[in-house]
Amino acid sequence: MSIIQKRKVHLIKQTNRGIIRRFIIGLVLILIALLAVGYIKTTLSAKAMETNRLVSRTYDVIAETKSLMRIFQNIRLAERGYLLTGERKFLEDIGVNTYSFDQHQIRLGILTVDNDLQQSKIKMLKLSFDSLIEQAVQPLLQHRDTYADNPEELFASNKMPSLMDNSQFIADQLESILTDIENAEYQLLEEHQQQLNYWYTLDSWLSFLEPFFIILVTFLAGWGAILRLDRYQKQQQKDQKQLTEARDLFAGVIQASELGSWEWNIPLETIQINETWAELLGYSKQELEPFTFTAFQKMVEPSDLPHLQTSLETHFNHTLSTFSCDLRMRHKDGHLVWILSKGKVIRRDAEGNPVLMIGTHADISQRIADAEALARSEAESRKLFEAMNQGFAYCRILLDDTGKPNDFTLLRVNENFELQTGLIPKESVGKRITELLGYVEPYWLENNGKVAVSGQSMSYEAFSSSLNRLFRISSFSPEYGYFAMIIDDISQQRNTETQLAFEKKLFETTLRSVGDGVISTDAHGNVQFMNKSAEELTGWRDEEAKGRAFEEVFKILCGKDRQPCPNPVAQVLAKQKAVELAEDTILIARDGFERYIDDSAAPILDEEHAVTGVVLVFRDNTEQRKRQHEMISLSFTDPLTTLHNRRFYDQVKQEMDDEMYYPLTLVLADVDGLKLTNDAFGHEAGDALLCKVAEILRKTCREGDIVSRIGGDEFVLLLPQTDALHAQAIVTRLNAALVKEQIKGIQLSVSFGYAVKQEEESPLEDTFKVAEDVMYQNKLSGSMTFKKEVISTLLERLFSLDATLRTHSQLVADLCAAFAKVLEYPKHKVQDMYLAGLYHDLGKIALDPALLTKPFESLNRSELLEFKRHAEIGYNILRSVGEYASFAQAVLHHHERWDGNGYPQGLRREAIAEEAQILALANNYADLIGPSLTRDTISKEAAIAYLAERSNIVFSPRLIELFVTKVVPNL
């Protein structure tokens, strides 16, 4: 190989090494450039995402601020509405808006939690709002309530100006705070938008400069054009991929901020949109693609297209740096959605024509709705102002050099100003009163001047000779130097009053002699006349009632539901014909006394048949009504318990045996121990027991349940639409209520049984029989136990009345048991004798407690007869329990004597059962030796001698001998 050839090979190798080296260096440089670009793009995406989040939150804060301003305006409007009309709906509006204000204020605090300055303003906002409600709104409403009967005097009160001033001051503070918050947020929004535009500009410049930078790096990377081109192409592909990824990342940021994004190729009229853009209008992206500007225009409300076109042209010709337009677009389901469309041209051709434009869509329907709501509130306020029946004029007072009022200027009037005064509003506003009227009476200037300067409200009557009208004026001052007048033309009213004076006098003279109550009113329903009978029935004197509203004097209720009856005067005035009240109408007198009345009302007509008033004639029919009610009530009411009786039950059960009442539960209740109570305490106590049970049944059962007494101690309950589960719950409640009550120390007890009728085919009598059987089973299972418990309770109560009786009865029981054993009685008989001794004085529970501590010898005849009843009472109580019936006879006869002079039946000798004689001996011996409140205690020997002296007179000789010799010595 020649030297030239070697040199050539060397050069080729050297070139290849240089190319490879440059390739490697270029590759490294490109890699570094790509990493730098990727890092910058990632940083820009993060910044854009954060800025979009701040923009969204700022929009939310502004929306909440506007909502608070709107709610505040609603409260102010409702306050003014209530002051002017006194209608209760405005109070409800204040309550609802106050609650809504608190909720929006809380949400505003959450949205600005990381902004200390805004947080401090929100706290001031809360304090100002609370002050407005507590120190301004509530005092104004309370002050308005004090003039509920005379609203025309509201603005004449001395307190009204200070309340209005305080309300306005606090309201201005609150509005100022809200404005500061909103302005601060708008400033933040502008800063965020500038930041977002800055990031978009950086991204655009970066995208623009990136290819040049790559080309420069590629050019410096190596000599070979093909290799550099190939490297450049590869780099371009890689860069395009990164650009696509960056765009995807940017699209993700837009999607996360819930903004619809669009990219408009203007020459081709194609628009690229994201999924959020389509979702704002109820579509998916696939439904709209491919999307064009023509398709976009079709979705825009036609009336908004000119505004859209104007906004685009303004941006295209560089008048505005960005595009922004509020427009309405048709949602997929047909309704319109308010959209805020914002964008910017990011590429133009050589002639400056726009080529590529990008932007976002945001749903601002709620913001628009809030603005419209505020506009509606303002419109309603204007309607309220114009709806006043009276004329209204807002004026500025004019003073001369000495400070004396000499004129005033009309600044604002309502539509009824013309109706009341005859002056045309358009020709009056802005002019002085002396320009409008030829002569102005001095008191017009003096009174209104005083109001405007002093701030004190005033009401007065004023005549205008120029207008030939008499007015009632209510004047008040909202601020110094200004006053407002509420104007009523009362000229016709005065003329009518004069014309009717004579006729009224004649009418009154005639009506005063009528025996029925007579009341007449004017055409407004105000009382004008009452005769003597009406005064007696209503409790109002004629001079007191005159001028008052008829319903204030004549208060009536409907008898059935005790709801206020329709006002008969108002009915006559509305229908212009006579009316009559219902038969059960109740008149409530001034002192609260109620009476039933018959009533008729008729219109008073003038010569032209126009209604000028109403005359009402009424009479007291309470006694007649009472007799009718008593007759009906007695036929269906149990006289003792006042519950429904058997007759009512028989009637109503047929009515309730109907499908609409199914399941229908029938509950039978039988009072336990009624006879025992009657025997122990008399029928009065038994009646009290029944009444107490009836009261518990009535209170515990539900409204609509039917409770009836169908027998002596039997009650029945009809429970409509009640299944077995709920019936059991009701019975459980009844038992719980009964266990808390006592009569004469005896706990109330009732045996219940119930059955449910589910269908119409089964007779109600079968249901009654099932309930009755269940009731009797329950009564049999618990009756004896209950009675024994009652007897034990009665005995304990008796022992509590006389401390010696317990010891005495226990001694008698031991003596009886010992005597029975001596007589070799069976074991169960010995137990019976023990119980006879323990319960022998049980009947004394029904006696007057004073008799128990009074010596037997000092009882008078009536007291003695009462005392001797205790043996029969004890017998009746004990025989009610089957286990005690075996020794109840001994208790009955233990005061009989061997000679027949005992009680209660005067039995003698062997006619007296041996058990009764044993009990008598034990009782007398225990009386002698045991403690007693009525006699002295003696020794056992003296007691035995005492019994022996009465052998064959009071006691059986045989039993005395056994008692003395076999029983006493062994105790």
Secondary structure, DSSP 8 states (H G I E B T S, - for coil): --HHHHHHHHHHHHHHHHHHHHHHHHHHHHHHHHHHHHHHHHHHHHHHHHHHHHHHHHHHHHHHHHHHHHHHHHHHHHHHHHHHH--HHHHHHHHHHHHHHHHHHHHHHHHTTT-HHHHHHHHHHHHHHHHIIIIIIHHHHHHHHHTSS-GGGTTTSTHHHHHHHHHHHHHHHHHHHHHHHHHHHHHHHHHHHHHHHHHHHHHHHHHHHHHHHHHHHHHHH-S-HHHHHHHHHHHHHHHHHHHHHHHHHHHHHHHHTT-EEEEEETTTTEEEE-HHHHHTTT--HHHH-SEEHHHHHHHB-GGGHHHHHHHHHHHHTTSSSSEEEEEEEE-TTS-EEEEEEEEEEEEE-TTS-EEEEEEEEEE-HHHHHHHHHHHHHHHHHHHHHHT-SSEEEEEEEEE-TTS-EEEEEEEEE-THHHHHH---HHHHTTSBHHHH-S---HHHHHHHHHHHHH---EEEEEEETTTTEEEEEEEE-SSTTEEEEEEEE-HHHHHHHHHHHHHHHHHHHHHTT-SSEEEEEETTSBEEEE-HHHHHHH---HHHHTTSBHHHHSEEEETTT--B---HHHHHHHH-S-EE--TTEEEE-TTS-EEEEEEEEEEEE-TT--EEEEEEEEEE-HHHHHHHHHHHHHHHB-TTT-SB-HHHHHHHHHHH-SGGG-SEEEEEEEETTHHHHHHHH-HHHHHHHHHHHHHHHHHHS-TT-EEEE-SSSEEEEEETT--HHHHHHHHHHHHHHHTT-EETTEE--EEEEEEEE-SSSS-HHHHHHHHHHHHHHHHHHHHHHHHHHHHHHHHHHHHHH-HHHHHHHHHHHHHHHHHHHHTT--HHHHHHHHHHHHHTTGGGGGS-HHHHTS-GGG--HHHHHHHHTHHHHHHHHHHTSGGGHHHHHHHHTTT--TTS--SSS---GGGS-HHHHHHHHHHHHHHHHS--SSS----HHHHHHHHHHTBTTTB-HHHHHHIIIIIGGG-
